[in-house]
Amino acid sequence: MAVKIRLTRLGDKKSPFYRMVVADSRCARNGKYIENLGTYNPLKQPFELKLNKERVEYWLSVGATPTETARELLVKDGILKAKEYVAPRPKKMPPTPKAKAEEDASAENAEAPASE
């Protein structure tokens, strides 16, 4: 069973309020969960985050993986360390059809024996 630490949405329309829960990854976002770890209110300035740190650390120790949003909140609360940023490698673009045709033609000319 893949266990995730994620947010479930509560609150009215245009006034979100979230619970941080531990749930099976196959369950719906607002579906059944294993344990409630705390709450997150993004509308307050600064945002309000209340977590049971002992239980969060327990679930992380037994292999629960946080979602991206949950990970960011855990980093802001000081439970997890932020990952180092690694810049992506630039993609090597495939040759254009015209350049490939020229390359193939030059390869054929080089292979052709000189006939005299």
MOHU-V79201 format. One record per residue. N is the residue number from 1. RES is the residue in one letter. PHI is phi as a letter, one per 30 degrees, with the letter a starting at -180 (999 if undefined). OMEGA is omega in whole degrees, 0 to 359 (* if undefined). D_CENTER is the distance of its C-alpha to the mean C-alpha in Angstrom with 2 decimals. Layout:
N_RES_PHI_OMEGA_D_CENTER ; N_RES_PHI_OMEGA_D_CENTER
//
This chain:
1_M_999_178_19.35 ; 2_A_d_183_15.58 ; 3_V_c_180_15.22 ; 4_K_b_170_12.29 ; 5_I_c_185_12.60 ; 6_R_b_181_11.81 ; 7_L_c_170_13.81 ; 8_T_c_186_16.76 ; 9_R_c_173_18.52 ; 10_L_b_176_22.17 ; 11_G_j_182_24.69 ; 12_D_d_177_26.60 ; 13_K_d_180_25.88 ; 14_K_i_173_24.65 ; 15_S_b_185_24.57 ; 16_P_d_175_21.32 ; 17_F_b_187_21.25 ; 18_Y_b_168_18.61 ; 19_R_c_172_18.97 ; 20_M_c_185_16.52 ; 21_V_b_171_17.27 ; 22_V_c_183_16.86 ; 23_A_b_172_16.89 ; 24_D_d_185_17.04 ; 25_S_d_182_14.04 ; 26_R_d_180_16.78 ; 27_C_d_179_18.19 ; 28_A_d_183_17.92 ; 29_R_e_180_15.98 ; 30_N_c_183_19.33 ; 31_G_d_183_20.93 ; 32_K_d_177_22.15 ; 33_Y_b_183_20.54 ; 34_I_d_183_21.76 ; 35_E_a_176_21.98 ; 36_N_c_183_21.60 ; 37_L_c_180_20.31 ; 38_G_l_183_21.05 ; 39_T_b_178_20.74 ; 40_Y_b_178_19.10 ; 41_N_c_183_21.22 ; 42_P_d_184_19.79 ; 43_L_d_178_23.24 ; 44_K_d_178_25.16 ; 45_Q_c_353_25.62 ; 46_P_d_184_24.17 ; 47_F_e_182_21.57 ; 48_E_c_180_22.61 ; 49_L_b_178_20.54 ; 50_K_c_182_22.56 ; 51_L_b_170_21.21 ; 52_N_d_188_23.14 ; 53_K_d_180_21.97 ; 54_E_d_181_23.95 ; 55_R_d_177_22.32 ; 56_V_d_180_18.74 ; 57_E_d_178_19.78 ; 58_Y_d_183_21.48 ; 59_W_d_176_18.57 ; 60_L_d_181_16.38 ; 61_S_d_180_19.47 ; 62_V_c_171_19.90 ; 63_G_j_177_16.48 ; 64_A_d_181_14.40 ; 65_T_c_178_10.65 ; 66_P_d_173_9.12 ; 67_T_d_183_6.40 ; 68_E_e_181_4.52 ; 69_T_d_179_8.03 ; 70_A_d_178_9.95 ; 71_R_d_179_8.93 ; 72_E_d_180_10.14 ; 73_L_d_178_13.16 ; 74_L_d_176_13.93 ; 75_V_d_180_14.00 ; 76_K_d_179_16.26 ; 77_D_d_177_18.39 ; 78_G_i_180_18.83 ; 79_I_d_178_17.80 ; 80_L_c_174_15.06 ; 81_K_c_179_15.33 ; 82_A_d_175_13.06 ; 83_K_d_175_11.72 ; 84_E_d_179_14.04 ; 85_Y_d_176_13.20 ; 86_V_c_182_14.20 ; 87_A_d_179_15.40 ; 88_P_d_178_14.82 ; 89_R_d_178_18.09 ; 90_P_d_181_20.16 ; 91_K_d_175_20.61 ; 92_K_d_184_24.14 ; 93_M_d_177_25.64 ; 94_P_d_181_27.95 ; 95_P_d_178_31.60 ; 96_T_d_181_33.13 ; 97_P_e_181_35.67 ; 98_K_d_180_38.59 ; 99_A_d_179_37.65 ; 100_K_d_179_37.14 ; 101_A_d_178_40.58 ; 102_E_d_180_42.23 ; 103_E_d_179_40.68 ; 104_D_d_180_41.96 ; 105_A_d_180_45.38 ; 106_S_d_177_45.75 ; 107_A_d_179_44.85 ; 108_E_d_179_47.53 ; 109_N_d_181_50.11 ; 110_A_d_182_49.54 ; 111_E_d_184_49.98 ; 112_A_d_179_53.09 ; 113_P_d_179_56.28 ; 114_A_d_182_58.87 ; 115_S_c_180_61.70 ; 116_E_b_*_65.15
//
